[in-house]
Amino acid sequence: MVGTLEAAPAMEAGRRETLLWRSPAFTTPFEFHLDEIRGVRFPGRQPGGETGAWKIVMRDGDVLLADIEALDDTALAAALPGAGRRQSIRIDRAAIDRVSRSVGGPQTGYVGPTGLAGWKQTQPGSWVDVAGAIRSQVRGATVMRDVGGAERAVYEVVLSWRQQPACRVAIAAGDDDTPYQLELFPGAEGDAMQVLLVREEKDRASGEPLPEAAVAGADAMRRLRVALFVDQARGRLAVIFPDTSPEPVADVTIPPAVGRRPSGRFRLTSGGDIELTGLRVTEWLGEEAKLENVGRTVVVRRDGTRLTGGIGAWPAEAVDLEVQAEGGAVKVPLADLREIVFPEARQPAQRRPPLRVTCGDGQSIGGDLVRIEDGRVWLRREGIDQPVGLAVEDAVAIESLSAAAEPRPLPGRGGRLRAPGLDVKGALAAVPGGVGWRPAGSASAAGFAVPPGAGAVLEYVERATEAAGEGGAEVGGIGGMVGTDDDGFFIVTMLHEDGAARVQGRMEVGDRVLAVAPEKGAPFVEAKGLDAATLTNLLRGRVGTPLRLKVSAGDGTRPREIEVERRFIGVMSDELMRAALTEHTRLAPVVADVAIAADGFSALVFLRTGDVLPCAVDAIDPDGIRIRTPLGEASRREAVAVPAAMVQAVELLPAAASRTIDKVRMERLLTVPRMQRNNPPTHLLRLTDGDYLRGRVVALDGKTLTFAMADAVKELPRATVARVIWLHPDTPPEGEPPPPAPPAGDLLVQGVAADGRRITLVAETLEGTAIRGRSPAIGPAEIDTEAVDRLLIGRAIEEEARSQPYSQWKLKPAPEPRALRKPAAG
């Protein structure tokens, strides 16, 4: 949902469980529960503003840019710069991993990830944020970013997986090459995973398999920690697995190509199931490939020399830092100080923070939301004495790191509201003054802003329409993989434990997929003969939608038909969703016809607003029609008048004739001869025998239709007339009133049922499941939201009405003879 973050005051409890978000499509802000949203993205933000001289890296990956004021045995005092104000804080020394000169902020290193903010995907939606880590189940999907790695840098990477590990890690990567790589492969059945270190140049390469002992236990833990040391000037690559040994298990040097430029880019390519849990990038100081001695403090000078030992106090007025090194006390001028790495300290397990703010300058902090005011997000976290405020204008992402055990209930039937900049689940809700919307996860509802831009569509039953959504649509599927056998059949090769097919329980690995019906009411499409991409698109779709499958055992026995409700497959992508829904429409289109109401309402009236009303037609005259319809309150009992300007067609006998017509014949019927321009026909009759008559309806009653054609007036038995079509010109003649429009500011909605019925209302109230209001055509009426598949709002009604039956029946004048045309200018 596109919008803006609103100021939110502090709560008595000391922390906020919600944030306020204003969308231009609604009249008031929504109050979202933090544990029911993924977060907020601020695309296009660039680093800017004042930053501190030091980068303070916390042990959990948080980063602050600040000016250091003092340091003692227990805490570090720092000042956070900001527009017009500086905030002084004290940070527990045990919570700090290191402090280093910021020198341009994030370009001196990286700690993360803290979600997908700042990462670039080659396949949009193929990577997802999993509580701050990033994960993909899409083979070949790549994610990358510039992490500010120096020419000599250490990349400490933590990877995890659920099934089998398969990925390629590339560091110091170029635009079109990956000279320094680590590759993970799943081992053969019963064997450990394989790890390969690759050092590659255009004219020379080295691939060194790493010993299984180096990654012992990683398969069982489904987690691997690795440190990669790269010296780009020399072309050197070394690797350490800290959980098994502090010594390098491989060290390869291949001189780099002439002219190769240093790179600080990190790239990860998924082999099908991988998660980047952690990444720390620091400068490689010294000649040996070894990690810091975490048992003692390390002080690094500007020239790279290192001192190991304890450090004394750093008072505010100090110019030197005293280091208790092995050879005695050494004073290091603060101007010569480059970095301090603190020893690890035993700390109690910390509670997972519910929120994390990431800024474009590299700062990030996780904690409890205290308030949003003065253009800052204020968070309280363990280890800092008071809330920290980060500027909203500097933020690139606000990530929610907590999740509700169960979604909070909605006030009515749930659906998905789509509009430009809006793609959100929720339900209609009563609001002061009328009908509003409450998104899933929001504690409040808001009224629709009128007019709602280009209109909106509320889908209760999602159709095969184009996907939309900020950040990508959630792609649903069966939660498995298929391949082909030697006979050309598609075979299920893998099912995820939490996937839709495994949960449903009637599909097994090894089954043949014989046919797919991708939508409710769609026909089956035979699977054999399709390519793999097409079948995958038929299996994919919107989360929660049903698909039917014809399957059998791998040998063709046990044929059966099953229905599966798609579940989220961990991919968010508008592009993939559009591809899937396009194949649904192309191969298995759903054609819904309009149902005919019983109880004497055997006709159908089509209005220019797109309404399709079952009705009984009492009369027709030049001014319009008189009908009774079960969709209106008064019109159930007595006939109401509908002006001719609103009517598109009336099907007196809907089943008597097809709506299709030959294109040439239609062109002839809609062309007005020059001699009739001053008195054009206003109606077209379709008779039950297939003939068409063009002229003017004078009157229709229970038995007879009186029809004027040229100079003759004819009376036709009503039983011989299948339908009457009103011929509206492309441009209304001068003096002809346009179709009546609702007053400005009213909320116009149209309910669309699965059987094809449509009714448009000016919405006034929401009572239970019913939207009550006034139809411009038939007066007081209601829309039962439990009985419709979709609700069109505002201009979406007009846009869809153009594609409804009979909307193309518009008169056009015959062209002038060439001799009578005005000559072109010049």
Secondary structure as the mmCIF struct_conf table of DSSP 4:
data_model
#
loop_
_struct_conf.conf_type_id
_struct_conf.id
_struct_conf.beg_label_comp_id
_struct_conf.beg_label_asym_id
_struct_conf.beg_label_seq_id
_struct_conf.end_label_comp_id
_struct_conf.end_label_asym_id
_struct_conf.end_label_seq_id
STRN STRN1 THR A 4 LEU A 5
HELX_LH_PP_P HELX_LH_PP_P1 GLU A 6 ALA A 7
STRN STRN2 ALA A 8 ALA A 8
TURN_TY1_P TURN_TY1_P1 GLU A 12 ALA A 13
BEND BEND1 GLY A 14 ARG A 15
BEND BEND2 GLU A 17 GLU A 17
STRN STRN3 THR A 18 ARG A 22
TURN_TY1_P TURN_TY1_P2 PRO A 24 ALA A 25
STRN STRN4 PHE A 26 PHE A 26
BEND BEND3 THR A 27 THR A 28
STRN STRN5 PHE A 30 HIS A 33
HELX_RH_3T_P HELX_RH_3T_P1 LEU A 34 GLU A 36
STRN STRN6 GLY A 39 ARG A 41
TURN_TY1_P TURN_TY1_P3 PRO A 43 GLY A 44
BEND BEND4 GLY A 49 GLY A 49
BEND BEND5 ALA A 53 ALA A 53
STRN STRN7 TRP A 54 MET A 58
TURN_TY1_P TURN_TY1_P4 ARG A 59 ASP A 60
BEND BEND6 GLY A 61 GLY A 61
STRN STRN8 VAL A 63 LEU A 71
BEND BEND7 ASP A 73 THR A 74
STRN STRN9 ALA A 75 GLY A 82
TURN_TY1_P TURN_TY1_P5 ALA A 83 GLY A 84
STRN STRN10 ARG A 85 ASP A 92
HELX_RH_3T_P HELX_RH_3T_P2 ARG A 93 ALA A 95
STRN STRN11 ILE A 96 ARG A 101
BEND BEND8 VAL A 103 GLY A 104
HELX_RH_3T_P HELX_RH_3T_P3 GLY A 105 THR A 108
STRN STRN12 TYR A 110 GLY A 112
BEND BEND9 GLY A 115 LEU A 116
TURN_TY1_P TURN_TY1_P6 ALA A 117 GLY A 118
STRN STRN13 LYS A 120 GLN A 121
BEND BEND10 THR A 122 GLN A 123
TURN_TY1_P TURN_TY1_P7 PRO A 124 GLY A 125
BEND BEND11 SER A 126 SER A 126
STRN STRN14 TRP A 127 VAL A 130
TURN_TY1_P TURN_TY1_P8 ALA A 131 GLY A 132
STRN STRN15 ALA A 133 SER A 136
BEND BEND12 VAL A 138 VAL A 138
TURN_TY1_P TURN_TY1_P9 ARG A 139 GLY A 140
STRN STRN16 THR A 142 ASP A 146
BEND BEND13 GLU A 151 GLU A 151
STRN STRN17 ARG A 152 SER A 160
BEND BEND14 ARG A 162 GLN A 163
STRN STRN18 ALA A 166 ILE A 171
BEND BEND15 ALA A 172 ALA A 172
BEND BEND16 ASP A 175 ASP A 176
BEND BEND17 PRO A 179 PRO A 179
STRN STRN19 TYR A 180 PHE A 185
HELX_LH_PP_P HELX_LH_PP_P2 PRO A 186 GLY A 187
BEND BEND18 ALA A 188 ALA A 188
TURN_TY1_P TURN_TY1_P10 GLU A 189 GLY A 190
BEND BEND19 ASP A 191 ASP A 191
HELX_LH_PP_P HELX_LH_PP_P3 ALA A 192 MET A 193
STRN STRN20 GLN A 194 GLU A 201
TURN_TY1_P TURN_TY1_P11 LYS A 202 ASP A 203
STRN STRN21 ARG A 204 PRO A 209
HELX_LH_PP_P HELX_LH_PP_P4 LEU A 210 PRO A 211
HELX_RH_3T_P HELX_RH_3T_P4 GLU A 212 VAL A 215
TURN_TY1_P TURN_TY1_P12 ALA A 216 GLY A 217
HELX_RH_AL_P HELX_RH_AL_P1 ALA A 218 MET A 221
TURN_TY1_P TURN_TY1_P13 ARG A 222 ARG A 222
STRN STRN22 ARG A 223 ASP A 231
TURN_TY1_P TURN_TY1_P14 GLN A 232 GLY A 235
STRN STRN23 ARG A 236 ILE A 240
TURN_TY1_P TURN_TY1_P15 PRO A 242 THR A 244
BEND BEND20 PRO A 246 GLU A 247
BEND BEND21 VAL A 249 VAL A 249
STRN STRN24 ALA A 250 THR A 253
HELX_LH_PP_P HELX_LH_PP_P5 PRO A 255 ALA A 257
TURN_TY1_P TURN_TY1_P16 VAL A 258 GLY A 259
HELX_LH_PP_P HELX_LH_PP_P6 ARG A 260 PRO A 262
STRN STRN25 ARG A 265 GLU A 283
BEND BEND22 GLY A 286 GLU A 288
TURN_TY1_P TURN_TY1_P17 VAL A 294 GLY A 295
BEND BEND23 ARG A 296 ARG A 296
STRN STRN26 VAL A 298 ARG A 301
TURN_TY1_P TURN_TY1_P18 ARG A 302 ASP A 303
BEND BEND24 GLY A 304 GLY A 304
STRN STRN27 ARG A 306 ILE A 311
STRN STRN28 TRP A 314 TRP A 314
TURN_TY1_P TURN_TY1_P19 ALA A 316 GLU A 317
BEND BEND25 VAL A 319 VAL A 319
STRN STRN29 ASP A 320 ALA A 325
TURN_TY1_P TURN_TY1_P20 GLU A 326 GLY A 327
STRN STRN30 GLY A 328 PRO A 333
HELX_RH_3T_P HELX_RH_3T_P5 LEU A 334 ASP A 336
STRN STRN31 LEU A 337 VAL A 341
HELX_LH_PP_P HELX_LH_PP_P7 PHE A 342 GLU A 344
HELX_LH_PP_P HELX_LH_PP_P8 PRO A 348 PRO A 353
BEND BEND26 PRO A 354 PRO A 354
STRN STRN32 LEU A 355 CYS A 359
TURN_TY1_P TURN_TY1_P21 GLY A 360 ASP A 361
BEND BEND27 GLY A 362 GLY A 362
STRN STRN33 SER A 364 GLU A 373
TURN_TY1_P TURN_TY1_P22 ASP A 374 GLY A 375
STRN STRN34 ARG A 376 ARG A 380
TURN_TY1_P TURN_TY1_P23 GLU A 382 GLY A 383
STRN STRN35 ILE A 384 ILE A 384
BEND BEND28 ASP A 385 GLN A 386
STRN STRN36 VAL A 388 ALA A 391
HELX_RH_3T_P HELX_RH_3T_P6 VAL A 392 ASP A 394
STRN STRN37 ALA A 395 SER A 400
BEND BEND29 ALA A 405 GLU A 406
HELX_LH_PP_P HELX_LH_PP_P9 PRO A 407 LEU A 410
BEND BEND30 PRO A 411 GLY A 412
STRN STRN38 GLY A 415 ALA A 419
TURN_TY1_P TURN_TY1_P24 PRO A 420 GLY A 421
STRN STRN39 LEU A 422 VAL A 431
TURN_TY1_P TURN_TY1_P25 PRO A 432 GLY A 433
STRN STRN40 GLY A 434 PRO A 439
TURN_TY1_P TURN_TY1_P26 ALA A 440 GLY A 441
STRN STRN41 SER A 442 SER A 442
BEND BEND31 ALA A 443 ALA A 443
STRN STRN42 ALA A 446 GLY A 447
STRN STRN43 PHE A 448 PHE A 448
HELX_LH_PP_P HELX_LH_PP_P10 ALA A 449 ALA A 449
BEND BEND32 VAL A 450 PRO A 451
TURN_TY1_P TURN_TY1_P27 GLY A 453 ALA A 454
STRN STRN44 ALA A 456 GLU A 459
BEND BEND33 TYR A 460 VAL A 461
BEND BEND34 ALA A 464 ALA A 464
TURN_TY1_P TURN_TY1_P28 GLU A 470 GLY A 471
HELX_LH_PP_P HELX_LH_PP_P11 ALA A 473 ALA A 473
STRN STRN45 GLU A 474 GLY A 477
BEND BEND35 GLY A 479 GLY A 479
STRN STRN46 GLY A 480 THR A 484
TURN_TY1_P TURN_TY1_P29 ASP A 486 ASP A 487
BEND BEND36 GLY A 488 GLY A 488
STRN STRN47 PHE A 490 LEU A 495
TURN_TY1_P TURN_TY1_P30 GLU A 497 ASP A 498
BEND BEND37 GLY A 499 GLY A 499
HELX_RH_AL_P HELX_RH_AL_P2 ALA A 500 GLN A 504
BEND BEND38 ARG A 506 ARG A 506
TURN_TY1_P TURN_TY1_P31 VAL A 509 GLY A 510
STRN STRN48 ARG A 512 ALA A 517
BEND BEND39 GLU A 519 GLU A 519
TURN_TY1_P TURN_TY1_P32 LYS A 520 GLY A 521
HELX_LH_PP_P HELX_LH_PP_P12 ALA A 522 PHE A 524
STRN STRN49 VAL A 525 GLU A 526
TURN_TY1_P TURN_TY1_P33 LYS A 528 GLY A 529
BEND BEND40 LEU A 530 LEU A 530
HELX_RH_AL_P HELX_RH_AL_P3 ALA A 532 LEU A 539
STRN STRN50 GLY A 541 ARG A 542
TURN_TY1_P TURN_TY1_P34 VAL A 543 GLY A 544
STRN STRN51 PRO A 546 SER A 552
TURN_TY1_P TURN_TY1_P35 GLY A 554 ASP A 555
BEND BEND41 GLY A 556 GLY A 556
BEND BEND42 ARG A 558 ARG A 558
STRN STRN52 ARG A 560 GLU A 565
STRN STRN53 ARG A 567 MET A 572
HELX_RH_AL_P HELX_RH_AL_P4 ASP A 574 LEU A 587
BEND BEND43 ALA A 588 ALA A 588
HELX_LH_PP_P HELX_LH_PP_P13 ALA A 592 ALA A 597
BEND BEND44 ALA A 598 ALA A 598
TURN_TY1_P TURN_TY1_P36 ASP A 599 GLY A 600
STRN STRN54 ALA A 603 LEU A 607
TURN_TY1_P TURN_TY1_P37 ARG A 608 THR A 609
BEND BEND45 GLY A 610 GLY A 610
STRN STRN55 VAL A 612 ASP A 621
TURN_TY1_P TURN_TY1_P38 PRO A 622 ASP A 623
STRN STRN56 GLY A 624 ARG A 628
TURN_TY1_P TURN_TY1_P39 PRO A 630 LEU A 631
STRN STRN57 GLY A 632 GLY A 632
BEND BEND46 GLU A 633 GLU A 633
HELX_RH_3T_P HELX_RH_3T_P7 ALA A 634 ARG A 636
TURN_TY1_P TURN_TY1_P40 ARG A 637 ARG A 637
BEND BEND47 GLU A 638 GLU A 638
STRN STRN58 VAL A 640 PRO A 643
HELX_RH_3T_P HELX_RH_3T_P8 ALA A 644 MET A 646
STRN STRN59 VAL A 647 GLU A 651
BEND BEND48 LEU A 652 LEU A 653
TURN_TY1_P TURN_TY1_P41 PRO A 654 ALA A 655
BEND BEND49 ALA A 656 ALA A 657
BEND BEND50 ARG A 659 ARG A 659
HELX_RH_AL_P HELX_RH_AL_P5 LYS A 663 LEU A 670
STRN STRN60 THR A 671 VAL A 672
HELX_LH_PP_P HELX_LH_PP_P14 PRO A 673 PRO A 673
HELX_RH_3T_P HELX_RH_3T_P9 ARG A 674 GLN A 676
TURN_TY1_P TURN_TY1_P42 ARG A 677 ASN A 678
BEND BEND51 ASN A 679 ASN A 679
STRN STRN61 HIS A 683 LEU A 687
TURN_TY1_P TURN_TY1_P43 THR A 688 ASP A 689
BEND BEND52 GLY A 690 GLY A 690
STRN STRN62 TYR A 692 LEU A 700
BEND BEND53 GLY A 702 LYS A 703
STRN STRN63 THR A 704 MET A 709
TURN_TY1_P TURN_TY1_P44 ALA A 710 ASP A 711
STRN STRN64 ALA A 712 PRO A 717
HELX_RH_3T_P HELX_RH_3T_P10 ARG A 718 THR A 720
STRN STRN65 VAL A 721 TRP A 726
STRN STRN66 HIS A 728 PRO A 729
BEND BEND54 ASP A 730 THR A 731
HELX_LH_PP_P HELX_LH_PP_P15 PRO A 732 PRO A 733
TURN_TY1_P TURN_TY1_P45 GLU A 734 GLY A 735
HELX_LH_PP_P HELX_LH_PP_P16 GLU A 736 PRO A 740
HELX_LH_PP_P HELX_LH_PP_P17 PRO A 742 PRO A 743
TURN_TY1_P TURN_TY1_P46 ALA A 744 GLY A 745
STRN STRN67 LEU A 747 VAL A 752
TURN_TY1_P TURN_TY1_P47 ALA A 754 ASP A 755
BEND BEND55 GLY A 756 GLY A 756
STRN STRN68 ARG A 758 GLU A 767
TURN_TY1_P TURN_TY1_P48 GLY A 768 THR A 769
STRN STRN69 ALA A 770 SER A 775
TURN_TY1_P TURN_TY1_P49 PRO A 776 ILE A 778
STRN STRN70 GLY A 779 ASP A 784
HELX_RH_3T_P HELX_RH_3T_P11 THR A 785 ALA A 787
BEND BEND56 ASP A 789 ASP A 789
STRN STRN71 ARG A 790 ILE A 793
TURN_TY1_P TURN_TY1_P50 GLY A 794 GLY A 794
HELX_RH_AL_P HELX_RH_AL_P6 ARG A 795 ALA A 801
TURN_TY1_P TURN_TY1_P51 ARG A 802 SER A 803
BEND BEND57 GLN A 804 GLN A 804
TURN_TY1_P TURN_TY1_P52 PRO A 805 GLN A 808
STRN STRN72 LYS A 810 PRO A 813
HELX_LH_PP_P HELX_LH_PP_P18 ALA A 814 PRO A 817
HELX_RH_3T_P HELX_RH_3T_P12 ARG A 818 LEU A 820
BEND BEND58 ARG A 821 ARG A 821
HELX_LH_PP_P HELX_LH_PP_P19 LYS A 822 ALA A 825
#
